[in-house]
Amino acid sequence: MAEKTVAAPAEVASQTSDREGTRAEERYVSPPVDIYETKEGLMLVADLPGVTAEGLDIQVKDDILTINGRVRPQMLGEPVYCEFELLSFFRQFQLAEDVDTSRITAQLRNGVLELSLPKAEAAKPKTIKVELG
């Protein structure tokens, strides 16, 4: 699985123009990920602090896995002074042909996303039993 580098999500890139806008362009951060290979397939673990299940969008299109997590800060009042900003997350990966995209599962717990990317049956190694005749 290789990372597919993009400048910004398509909907953000298409909104940019020469005229002055009323809102600042949304910024994204690439979440740190760990990828593990098992006998069954790949396991991707991504850190997405502040992202809830409602703010998480995971898609596979044309063998490209897209992770888009939007952070919705819960402020108790008007900010007077801020030293950091919570940014949304965006990252894409090129999937290998041997990943069964119909069986991908996702689980989000405490800001940690776990994606299970199982291998297709045709890609799994098979043992052939030899009989003596």
N, C-alpha and C positions, 0 to 999 in steps of 0.2 A: 504494500500500500504506500503510495507516494503522495506527498502533499501537493495540492494544486494551489499555487499562489495566485491570488487575485488582489487588485488594489482596493476594491470596495464591493459590497453586494450590488447586484444589478439595479435594484430599485433605487439605491442611493446614487449610483453613478448616472442613472438616467435623469435624475432630478437636477443635476448641476447644469447651469446655463450661464450666459453672460450677464443677465440682469440680476439686480440685487434682490436677495431673498429676505423674508421676514424672520426666518429661523436659522440658527447655525446648523451646519451640516453635521449629522450624527457621526460620531467617531466609534471605531471598533478596535478591540484588542484581540490578538490570537491567544486563545486559552492554552496553557501548557497541557500536554498530553503524554501518556505512556501507552505504548502498544505492546501487547504480549501475544505470542503465538502458542497455541495449544494444539492438541491432536484434533479437536473439533473445529478450530478456526482461529480467529483473532479476537482479542479483547482490547478495546480502546477505553482508557480511563482519562477523563478530562476534568480539570478544575474549573468550575463555573460559579464562583462565590456570588451570592445575591440573586441568582437566577432561580425562578420557580418553574414548576411544570407548565404553567400557563404561558410563561415567557420563553419557553424553549421550543424551537422548531428544528426538526431533523428531517432531512430529505435525501433521497437518492434519485438522481436523474442522470442518464447517460453515463453510468458507472462513476459518478462523482458524488461523494458523501458530503453533505453540507450541514454544519452545526451552526445555528444562529440562536444565541441566547440574549434576551433583553432583560436588563436589570431595571427594576422599578423600585427606587429608594422610597422608604417609608419615613417621611419627615414628620416630626411632631409640630413643627412651626416653620416660620420663614428663616432661611439660613442668613446668619449675620456675617460669619467668617468661615470659609471652607479651604482646607489645605489639600484635599484630594477629591477626585470626581469618580463616581462609579460609571464605568463604561460598559457598553454591550460587547458581547463576544461574537466572533465570526471566524470560521476556519473551514477549509475544504480539503478533501483527500480524494485522490484517484484510486478507485478500488480495482483489485485484480479481478480477472474474469472468473476465478474459482470461488468467489464469494457468492453465497446464495442470498441475494438481496431480499427475497420474499420472507426470509426467516430471521432478519435482523431484529434484535430486541434492545430496548433501552430502559435504564433504571436511573433515577435521579434521587440521591440521598444526601442531605446536608451540603449541597453545592458541589457534589461530585457526581459526574455522569459516567455510567458504565454502559458501553455499547458492546453487545455480543454480535460478532460478524461470523456466522458459521460457514464452513466450507461447503461447496456443492458436493453432492454424493459422488459425482464423477471425478472430483479432485481428490477424494480420500483414498489413501492407499488400501489395497485389498490383498489379503493373504490367500494364496491358492494352495489347497491341500493336495499333496502328492500321494497317490495310492500305488502300492506295489502290486503288480499284476502277474 
